[in-house]
Amino acid sequence: MDRSSALTALYPGSFDPFHLGHLDIIQQAVDLFGAVVVAVMHNPGKPSGLIDLGHRVELAKACVAQVPNVEVRAHPGLAVDAAINESAAFIVKGLRNATDFDVEQQMAHTNFAVSGVRTVYLPCRSDHAFISSRFIREVAHYGGDVSHMVPEPVRRALADIFGEPQGRRVGRDA
């Protein structure tokens, strides 16, 4: 799809770290809307997390390099402000389960009330439903293999932070 005829969707998140579930939602959003801006969100008043903001942006760019019509940028503050700044027609959020829906629904209503920007939910693939950045950080910290949950650039970055996995694999095929 030609970018000039595409709707733009904003996919906001901390992406700390970026994982295969994120990539799945981005690919779905491109298929639906034509163009996606991945907004690596940060709150300047809070610590940056495991991976600093600039590195998270670079990792996300590396992970989506083969997906057409995707741009990655850092954004401070609110996702609705990022959506407005990027001229995004929609905010896209991935859902793994009912708990995600409950959290995202309240946020979507608030975002719409303050900005008029609508949120679209996309279900993740069932084989990615267990993946979360929080658990990836924890498993990698304790020497587990997360290579089946993250793109290769992220696997390398986590190995640089925590060392190579010690052979334990967790998750679907453990």
C-alpha positions in Angstrom: 0.0 0.0 0.0 1.3 3.5 -0.9 2.0 5.5 2.3 0.1 8.5 0.9 -3.1 6.5 0.7 -2.7 4.7 4.0 -4.2 5.5 7.4 -1.6 5.8 10.1 -2.0 3.9 13.3 0.1 4.6 16.4 1.4 1.6 18.4 2.6 2.9 21.7 4.5 1.0 24.4 7.7 0.9 26.5 9.1 -2.0 24.5 11.4 -2.9 27.3 12.2 -5.2 25.7 10.6 -5.6 22.3 9.3 -9.1 21.7 7.6 -11.3 19.1 4.1 -10.4 20.3 4.9 -6.7 19.5 6.1 -7.7 16.1 2.9 -9.6 15.4 0.7 -6.7 16.4 2.7 -4.3 14.2 2.4 -6.7 11.2 -1.4 -6.9 11.8 -1.7 -3.2 12.1 0.2 -2.6 8.8 -2.1 -5.1 7.1 -5.2 -3.2 8.4 -4.1 0.4 8.3 -1.2 0.6 5.8 1.2 2.5 8.0 2.3 2.3 11.7 4.3 4.5 13.9 5.8 2.6 16.8 6.0 5.1 19.6 8.6 4.0 22.2 7.1 5.8 25.1 9.0 7.2 28.1 8.3 9.3 31.1 11.2 11.7 31.7 10.4 11.7 35.4 10.9 8.0 35.8 13.9 5.7 35.5 14.4 4.3 32.0 14.0 0.6 32.8 16.2 -2.2 31.8 17.2 -0.9 28.4 17.7 2.9 27.9 15.4 4.8 25.6 17.8 5.3 22.7 18.7 1.6 22.6 15.0 0.6 22.8 14.3 2.8 19.7 17.3 1.2 17.8 16.2 -2.3 18.8 12.7 -1.7 17.6 13.9 -0.3 14.3 16.1 -3.3 13.8 13.2 -5.7 14.6 10.8 -4.0 12.1 13.3 -3.3 9.4 11.7 -5.8 7.1 8.2 -4.7 7.7 7.1 -2.0 5.2 5.5 1.3 6.2 6.7 1.2 9.8 8.5 4.1 11.5 9.8 4.0 15.1 10.2 7.1 17.2 10.6 8.0 20.9 7.7 10.0 22.5 7.5 11.5 25.9 4.2 11.9 27.8 0.8 10.6 26.7 0.1 8.2 23.9 -2.8 10.4 22.7 -0.4 13.3 22.3 1.9 11.1 20.3 -1.0 10.0 18.2 -2.0 13.6 17.5 1.7 14.6 16.8 2.0 11.7 14.3 -1.4 12.4 12.7 -2.4 8.9 13.6 -6.1 8.0 13.0 -6.0 5.3 15.6 -4.1 3.9 18.6 -3.5 0.2 18.3 -3.2 -2.1 21.3 -2.5 -5.8 21.4 -4.5 -8.1 23.6 -3.4 -11.4 25.1 -6.2 -12.0 27.5 -9.2 -10.6 29.4 -7.0 -8.9 31.9 -5.3 -6.9 29.1 -8.8 -6.0 27.8 -9.9 -4.6 31.2 -6.8 -2.4 31.5 -6.8 -1.2 27.9 -10.6 -0.5 27.8 -10.4 2.0 30.6 -7.4 3.6 29.0 -9.1 3.7 25.6 -12.2 5.4 27.0 -10.0 8.0 28.8 -7.9 8.6 25.6 -11.0 9.1 23.5 -12.6 11.4 26.1 -9.5 13.7 26.2 -8.5 13.6 22.5 -11.1 12.0 20.2 -8.6 9.4 19.1 -10.0 5.9 19.0 -8.3 2.7 20.1 -8.4 -0.5 18.1 -7.6 -3.8 19.8 -5.8 -6.6 18.0 -5.6 -10.1 19.4 -2.2 -11.6 19.5 -1.4 -14.9 17.9 -2.2 -17.7 20.3 1.4 -18.9 20.3 2.4 -15.4 21.6 -0.2 -15.1 24.3 2.2 -15.9 27.1 4.9 -13.4 26.1 5.4 -10.3 28.2 8.3 -8.0 28.5 8.3 -8.3 32.3 8.7 -12.1 32.2 11.3 -11.9 29.4 13.4 -9.6 31.6 13.0 -11.9 34.6 13.8 -15.1 32.6 16.9 -13.5 31.0 18.1 -12.1 34.3 18.1 -15.7 35.7 19.9 -17.2 32.7 16.9 -18.6 30.9 16.7 -18.9 27.1 14.3 -16.3 25.7 15.3 -16.7 22.0 11.9 -18.1 21.1 10.2 -15.0 22.5 12.3 -12.1 21.0 13.7 -11.1 17.7 17.4 -11.8 17.2 18.6 -8.1 17.9 16.8 -8.2 21.2 18.3 -11.7 22.1 21.8 -10.3 21.5 21.0 -7.1 23.6 19.8 -9.2 26.5 22.8 -11.5 26.2 25.0 -8.4 26.4 23.2 -7.3 29.6 22.8 -10.7 31.3 25.2 -13.0 29.6 24.4 -15.9 27.3 21.5 -18.2 28.5 22.5 -21.1 30.7 20.5 -23.6 28.7 17.1 -23.4 30.4 14.2 -22.7 28.0 10.9 -21.5 29.3 7.6 -21.0 27.6 5.6 -22.9 25.1 8.1 -25.7 24.1 9.9 -25.9 27.4 
